[in-house]
Amino acid sequence: MPHDIRRRDFLAATAAAHTISRATAAKSGNSLVSFRIGTALWLTDERFQDLMHYFGRFPGMADELAFFTSETHPPLPLELIEQRAERLAKLMPQVRKAGMRAGINVLATMGHHEENLPNSLAAPWQRVMDIHGRVSRGSFCPAQPELIDYARKVYAAMAKASPDFIWLDDDIRLAGHMPVMLTCFCDRCLANFSRETGRELTRETLPAVFDSGPIEERMKWRARWLEHNRTMIDNLFREIEQAVHALRPGLPLGFMTGDRFWEGYGFTRWARTLSGPGRAPVMWRPGGGFYSDERPIDLVGKAHDVGRQVAALPPEVTVIQSELENFPYQRLRKAAHTTVVEASAHMAAGTTGTAFNVLNMRPDPLDEYLPLGARINAARPFHELLRRELGRSRTEGLWAAWNSELIKAVNPEGKWLDGGRLPLAEPYTLGEIGIPICYDFAGRAATALSRTAPLAFTHEQLREIFSGGVLMDVEAWQTMERLGLAGWTGVRAVKGYDVDVHEELSNHPLNGRFAGWSRDCRQSFWKERAWALEPASEKTTALALLRDYGEKELGTGMTAFENELGGRVVVMGYYPWTQVHSLAKSSQMKAIVEWASNGRVPAMVESYSRISMWCRSTPSGKRAIVLLNTSLDPAEPVELRVKAPGKAYVLHSMSGPSSPIKAQAGRVRLPRLESWNIYLLVEA
């Protein structure tokens, strides 16, 4: 068929689907494209008309508009909030007349951080406090009765404005209220925790219960604090839900989040509280930080953050709009192309739509945002396709082990409240070389355990993890040894080297033709200890050796072992999660993941390409794969290994016609994938 005819048919079909999907989304409330609108764009009639003219230029682009209540991040005086609610009540019918739903985004309930304090709520209520007694003057403690009463009145005022929905913003959290980090340790919160635990605790005595005694006792106390934090947020949500639904039964409420480890990641509990006894719809907006494309790979990192949040939601939450924010909204800091690819990556990770926070927050014309609107509008058919084919199906692949209590494993031998890195993000590097990443235990083909992550799991959970495939670094092995469970790993002891060590792949079938190839991660530049591993069993085999610059062998640097649980375990002693992008190392890691999973990886990029991929299923159970070329070079050709019975696939791009793709013996050969472009491959 001639290309121009195929393209004309494609465009006609997507335009028709666009119209149908747009009408369906508007009626059902499951919006694909939402825009968050700053106060400067609606407080005056002139700016509001300019805003409506902007969306009039792109009919059908947006399903809904969510109007911010504030322009800065602390709470506002109640009188001002009520005035703004009255103004919004007059504007929302005009939005609906233009074919879009209209709702309200309460930017500050308890407050984000210190900003614009002279013009913000100046009530003499307790602010959030860290363990040292320092406060954020822009953020109130959510356990204070006065703040709870204020929140009830704020949300009642918004409900009276008759919106189609109300969003609660991500200031409702307990970490990251600048200038303080971990909160809240005010007198009321400590008195509540003392009552919950039956032990009198103060800011001076509490750290010791988190940081002393047997490790099991420390983990127990830390888990209690996380439950305390979950409950504090849940109590505030209950008050807000009651205030809203007393006036507007069934009104959908939504909550914006990032990773919420310090708050106990209580997403299921919070969603059901916001739904209330009337089971009103609940929406979610998972987010994270990616504000410019100066570091493009961070786009994928945020998609992983979003994927974790989606995986933590209960199945009844189906309206999941990723937070896509180009703060501070200067157009040249993030390309329009980057913006729509980012939205696509979020959908690949599990969302069902996007909330674009990309327009100016000052009372200026919107002319500079016309190219951005045009690009978002042009990408809508592809986003509709992603939602139709992926829905809420789970991701499948390599699971970087985490759960709602992962943060208790930070600094297990040190001071917990000093903070530290979560034992989580490092394994996601393997997703850059064509290994699919997943976000929950149920979708795992194999598990990646980093650092102290085992401390977040029970003995029974670890037994189940080690009954399958596991890739782990030496710190995770040391944690297993501390728990008395190193027998599942095939390693008895380790010895560290801090300088001048490189890795050589061993003569092992998993290394194939790369046996003898080496990797030097330059310890003198990127300092990380190298570990020689002592096998604990004759069944433990070496996948890599360690050598110094004189080529003296220092021991085994990577092992493979099949344990008595039936699990396949790989322990990695040399830069396990970094600098894996060479041909030999990336090929070895793919072979290792395939072996450890016992052939359960749903798909993998076999060619030497820098491609991130997400493996999902269509509603009918067919394989669906999203591929993102994260290199500045085009990838061609791309060879995939796919574990699906299908012999034919369809490759969809964001712009252009779909292409039929044949498969042979589980191998799929794709044409050229353009630099930083995203594609959907669906089993035919």
N, C-alpha and C positions, 0 to 999 in steps of 0.2 A: 504494500500500500504506500503511495507517495507520502513523503514526510509532511507536506503542507496540509493534506487531507486529514492525516492522523492528528495533527496539531489542532486543526479547526474543529474536528469532532471532540477532541479532548477538552478544548476551551468551552465548547457549547455544553458538554456534559457537566463540567465543573461549575459553570455558571448556573445551570439548572439546579444542581445539587446545593449550590450556595444559597439560592433563594429559598428552597425547601427547608434546608437546615436552619437558616436564619429565622424563618417563621416558627419552626418547631422550638428552637432555643428560646425565643422571646416568650412563647406561650408556656413552656415548661419551667422556665427559670434556670435551666442548665446552660448558662451562657458560655459560649466559646471564647468570645472576645469582650473584655470589660476594660474600661478606662477609669482610672482614679483621677479626680479633678480637684486641683488646688483651690483654696478659697479665693485667691486673687482673680480667678477666672469666672466666679459666679457672684461675688459680693455686689458688683455694680451691674446695672442693666447693659451698659456698653460692652463690658467684657463678656457677659453671658451671651449676648447676641453674637459676638465674635466667635465664641466657643461653638454655638449651634451652627454658625456658618461653616466653621471648620469641619464638623461632622457631616454637614450637608454636602460637602465636596466629595465625600466617600460614602454614599448611601449603601447600607447593608454591612459596613465594616464592623461596627460595634453593636453588641446586643444590649449593653447596659452601661450606664455611667454611675460611678460611686463618688459622692461629693464629700471631700474632707471637711471636717468641722473646724480645723485649726490650721494655721500656717507655720506654727512652731510647736515644739515638742512637749512642754509641760501642760498640765490641765489649765483650762480657762475658767474665769469666774462664771458661776452658774447663770447669772443674769445675761452675760454675753452669749453663752451657749443657747439659752432660750430664744434670744433675738435671732440667732442664726437658724435655729430650727423653724422659726416662723417664716424667715426668708426662703428657706428651702421648700417649705410647704407650697409656696406660690410658684416655684420654678419647676418642680417635678412634673406637673401636668404638661408643661411644654416639651419636656424630654420625651414623655410617653407619646405625645402627639407626633413627634418626629420618628416614632417607631422603635424607641429604646426603653428599656426598663430603667427606673431611677431609684437609687438608694443612697444611704448615708454611711460614711466611714468615719467613726469616732476615732480621731487620731490619738487622743490622749485621755485615758481613763484614770490611771494612776500616775502617768507621766513617763517619758522616755529618759530624759537627762536634763542637765542644766542648760537653759537657753531662754532668752527673752524673759528673764525673771521679773523685771519691773511691770510687765503687762500680763503676767500669768496669775493663776490662783495663788494667793498669798496667805491662805488659812494657816493657823497655828497648829497644824496636825503633824503627827510623827512622819518624818521622811524615812525612806529605806536606809538601812544602816548596815555597814559591814562589821566584821568581828572586832575591829579596832575602834569602833565607835564613830567612824566617819560616815557622813551622809551625802546623798545627792539632793540638792535643794530643789530640783525639778521633778522629783519622784516621791510620791507618798506611799507609805506602807499599806499594802492591800488588806491587811488584817484589822486596820483601825476602823471602828464603828463610824466615825465621821466620814472617812473616805467612802465606805460602803454606802452610806446614806446619800452622799454626793453622787455616786455612780448611779444609784437608783433614779435620782432626779434627772440626771443627764440623759439616760436612756429612755425614761418616760417622755421627756421633751421630744426626743427624736421619734419615738413611736407615734406621738400625736401629730407629727408632720406627715403621716401617711406614706412612708416610703415603701418600696417593694421589698426591701431587705435592709438590714443593718449589719455593718461589719465592726467587730472589735479589733483594734490594732494590736501590734506585737509589743506595745509597752507593757502589757500584762505579762510580766515575767519577773524573775528574781535575780537575774544576772545581767551585768552590763549596763547599769545606770550610771553613766559617767558623772563624776570622777571615781565612783566606787564600782567594784566588780561583783563579788558574791554577797548577796543579801538574803533575808533580812534578819538581823540579829538585834533588833530593838528590844526593849524590856518586855513589851507585850508578846512578841514572837517567842522570846526565850521562856516566858511564863507559860505560854501555850505548850511549848515543847516539853517543859518540865512536867506539866500536868499529863501530857500524853504518855510520857515514859516513866513517870513515878519517881523521878530523880531531879533534885533541885540543881539547876545549871545556870551559869552566868557566862558573860563574854570571857571572863578570865578562866573558868573551869571547863567550858565546853570543848575547846580544842583537844584537850587531853583524852577525852573519851573517843575522839575520832582517830587519834594518833598513837595510842599506847595499848599495851596488852597483846594477847594473841591475835593473829591476823584475822581469824574468824570473828572475834569480838569487835575488831575495828570495822570490818565490813558490815556487821550487824547494826552498829550504831550509825554508820553512814547511810545505810538503807533506811533506817528510821527517819533520818533527817529528810531524805528524798520524799518519803511518804508524807511527812509534815508539810513539805512544800507543795506537793500535789493537792493536798487537802485545802491549803490556804487559797490557791487559785480556784479550786472547785467551789469553795464557799462564796467567793466573789461572783463567779459565774451564775450560781444559783440565785443570788439576789438580782442580778441583771436580767436573767431569764424571767423571773417572776414579775419584775417591774414592766418589762416589755409585753409579755403575753397576757398580763392582766388587762392591758389596753387593746392589744392587737393579737388575739389568739391565732396561732399558726404562722405568725410572721417569721420568715427565715432569718436566722442569725448566722453570722460567719465569724471565724476567728483566724487571724494571721499569725503564723509562727515562723521561727527558724528552728534549728535543732534545739531542743529544750531538755538537755540532760540534767542541768542543775535543778530544774523544776520537776524532774522525775518522769518526763515524757508521758504524762497521763492523758494522751490524746483520746483514747476510747472513753474514758471516764468523763472528760470535759465535754466531749461532743454530745454525750447522752444527757449531761446536765443542761447544756444549752438548748437541747431539743425540748426538754421539759416533759411533764406528764402528758401533755397533748401531742407529743411526738412531732413537733414542728420540724421542718427541714433544717438541716445544718450544713453550712458551707465551710470550706477550709481554703486557706491561702498559704501554702508552704513557700518559704523564701530563704534568702541568704544573701551574702554580699558578692555582687559582680556588677560594678557600676560603670566600668569603662573597658575597652578592649585592648588596653596596653599589655595585658597578659592574657592572650586568648584562651589558653588551656584552662584558666580559672572558670570559664564557661562550663566546662565539663565537671569541674569540682562542685560548682553550685548545683548542677543537675543531680549529682550524687547526693548532695544535702537534701534536695527536694525529694528524691526517691526514697530516702530513709523516712522522711516525714509522711509521705503517702503510705508507705508500708505499715506505719503505726496507726493508721486510721481504721475505724470499724467499717464493715462493708456497706452500711446504710448511708455513709457519706459519699455521695456521687458527684457533687458539684465541687470540684477541686481546681481552683484557679491559681496557677503559680504566680508569685509576686515577681514581676519583672520591672526592675527599677533602674533608671538611668540618672540617678541623683549625682550632681545637682542640676541635671537637665540641660547641660550644654551640648548641643547637637553633635559637635565634632569629637566628643570624647568616646562615643560608641556609635559605630556605623549602623545604618538602617539594616544592612544585611546581617550584621552581628545580632541585632535585636530579634529578628525573626528566626534566625537559627537557634538562638537561645530559647525562645518560646517552644520551638520544635523539640529541642533536647529535653526540656522539662516534661513535655508530653511523652517522649520516649521513656522517661523515668517514672511516669505514672499519673501525671495530672490530666485533667479533662478539659482544660481551658487555660486562659492567660489573663491576668489583671495587669494591664500596661500602666505603669506610673512613669510616663516619659515626657509629658508636656510641661511647659514652663510653670513655675510656681509664683511668678511675679506678674503684675498687671500690665503685661506687654502683649502686642499682637503675636499671633501664632504662625506667621508666614514661614518662618524657618523650619517649622515642623511638618510642612506639607509633603516633602519627600519621604519623611518617616511614615506619615499616614498612608501614602500611596503604597509603600513597601509592605506595611502590615496588611493593607487591604488585598494586595496581590497574593500574599501568602495564605490568605484565609482558606481557599479551597484545599490546600495541602494540610492545613491544621484540621479541617473538617474530616479529611481522609484519615489522619492519625487517630482522631477520636473515634471514628466509626470502626476502624480496624483493631484498635488497641483497647478501648474501653477502660475498664478497671482491672484487666488481667495483670497478674503479678509478673515481675521480671524474673528471669531464670539465669543461673550462671554461678560465678564465684562470689560467695558471700563473705564480706568482711564482717566478722562476728561482732555483733553489738546487741544490746537490749536496753530497756528503760533505766537500768541501774549501772550502766557502763561507767559513769563518772565516779562511782565509789572506788574504782580500781586505779584512780589517779593518785600518784604518790603514796603507795601502800605502806612504805616504810618511813615516810616523811610527814610533812605537814600538809594535810589535805586542803585546808582553807587558804594555803598559799597559791593554789591553783596549779595548772600544768597541762601538758598535752594529753588529749584523749588517746587511748591506744586503739586507733580506728583508721585514720585516713591513709596511712602508708600503703596498704595493699591495693588501693585504687589505681596506683601506677600501672598495675598489670592490665588495667582496662585500656591503657593507651596503645597497647601492642596487638589488639585484636582478640582479647579474652573477654567474654561477656561478664558484666557485673550484675549482681542482684542485691536486693536490700532486705530480704527477710529469710528466716530459717527455712520456711516451706519451699522456697524457690531455689534452694542451694543445690548445685551439683557437687561442689566441694566448698570447704571453709578455709578462710585465711584468718589466722590468729596472730595478732601483733602485740608485743610487749606484755603488759599486765592484764590484758583482756580476759584471760581465764578466771580472774577473781570476780568477774561480774556474773558468773554462772554457777549453778549448783553442781554438785557431784554428778547427779543424774543427768543434767543437761550436758555436762562435759562428756559423760559416757556416750551419749547419743551423738555428739559431735565427732568423737574419735571412733565411732563405729562407721563413719564415712571417710571421705577424703579430707585431709588437712594439710595445709601449707603453713608453716610457723617459723618465726625468727627465734633467735637464741634467748632473748628476754622472755618470750612466751614459754619456751622450754624451761627456763629457770623458775618461772611462776608455777608451771606444772610440777616441777620437782619440789618446790616449797609446799605444794598441796599433797605431795606423796603420790602423784599420778604420772611420773615420768616413764613408768614402765610401758605406757601406751605409745611412746614416741620412738623407741629403738635407739635412744642415745643415753649413755651412762654419765658422761661428764664432758666439760668443755674447758678449753684453755684459750685465753685471749692474747691477741697481738695488736699493738697500737700503731705500728709503722711498717711501711715497705712490704706489704703483702699483696699478692695478686692471686687470681683464681684461674685454675685450668680445668676444663671439662674432662671428666674421666672417660675411660673406654667402657661405656655402658650403653645398652641398646636404646635407652631414652635419648641419648645424646646424638645418636645416628652419625652422620658424616662430620659432625662438629666435635667429636672426640679429639682432645688435644688442643682445641682452640682456647684462647685465654681472654681474660677480662681484667683490666687494671683500673680500679676506681680511685686511685691516687689518694691514699690516706693522708699524704702531706697537705693536700688541698681540702678535700671533703672528709673531715675527720670522723671516723666511725671505727669502732673496734671490730677486728676480724676474729672469728672463733673457729678453732679446730675442734672437731666433734669426736668423741670416743664412742664407737659403736657398743651397744649393750647386748647385741645378739648376732649370731652368725647369719641371721636373715636380714641384717642391716647392710645395705650396699651403698657404695660411694658414688655420688653423682658428680662431685667436683673435689679437687684437691687444692690445698693452699701451698704457695711457694713464695720465697723471698726473692730479692733481685739477683741473688746468686744462684737462683733456680734450685735451692735446697728445699726439699719437701717438708712442710710443717705439719701435715696431717690432713684429715678429711674436712672439707668445707661445706659439704651438703650430703645429706643421707636420705635414703628411701627405705621404708620399713612397712611390712604388713603385720599388724598386731593381732592379738587374740580376739579382739572384738570384731574383726573383719575389716577394720579400717586401714587405709593406706595413708601413711604419714611421711611428709617431707620436712626435714629440719634444715634451715638455711643459715649458714654462719657467715656469709660474706655479702654485704650490701644487698640484703634480700629484697628490698622494695625500691631501690633506686638504681639508676644507670643500667637498666635492663633493655635498652633500645638497640643494641647491636644485633646483627643477623644471628650470630651463634646463640647469644643469651636469650633473645626473644623466642627463637625456635625451641630452645631447651625448655623455657618456661611454659610454652604452649603444650609441649609433649608431657611435661610433668603434671599440669592441670588435667589433661586428658587422662593420664594414668591414674592420678589420685582419685578422680571422680568415677573411675571404673567405666569410662565411656559415657557418662551421663551429661557432659557439656552439650547443650542443645545446638550450638553452632560456634564456629571459630574462624577467624581470618587466618588462612594458611599462608598467604603471600606476605612478603616483607613490606608492610604498610603501616603507617601510623593511623589507625582507625579505631575509634571508640564505637562499641556496639551494645545494643540492648535487645535481648531476646524476649519476646512476648508471644501471646496467642490471640487469634481473632475470636470473636464470639462463637464461631462455629468450630473452634478448636484447631484451626490451621496455624502453621508457624508464621510469625511476623517478626521481622528483624529491622531495626533502625540502625543505619550506618552513618557515622559522621567522620569525614576525612579531616583530621586535626593537623595536617601538615600544610605548609605553604606550597608544597608540590602536589600536582594532581597524582592520583593513584591509578595506574593502569598496567595490566589488567589486575583485578582483585579476585583472588581465589578464596572461596569459602568452603568449609566442611559443614554440612547441615545434616542433623539427625532428624529427618522427617521423610515420610514415604513419598512425598510429592516429587514428580519428575518435571514439573513446570512451575515457574514463579513469575511474578510481575514486579518490575522495579519502577517505583514512582519517585520522581524528583520534585523539588519545590516549584520549579518553573520548567514547563515543557511536557511533552507527551510521555505516557507510560511505555515501558518496553517489556516485551515477553522475554523470559530467560529460561533456558532449558537446564536441567540438572542431569548429571550422569554419575551413578554410583555414589550418591551423597555429596558430590562436588558441584558447586555452582561457580561459574566464571562470569564476573561482572565486567561491563565496559568501564570506561574512564569515569572515576569519581573526582569531581572538581575539588580544589582546595577549599577547605572550610565550608563545604556544602553537605547537606544532610539528605538522606534517602530512606525510603521505606521499601523493603523487599517482602512480598507477601506470597505465600504458597497459593498456587492457582487451583 
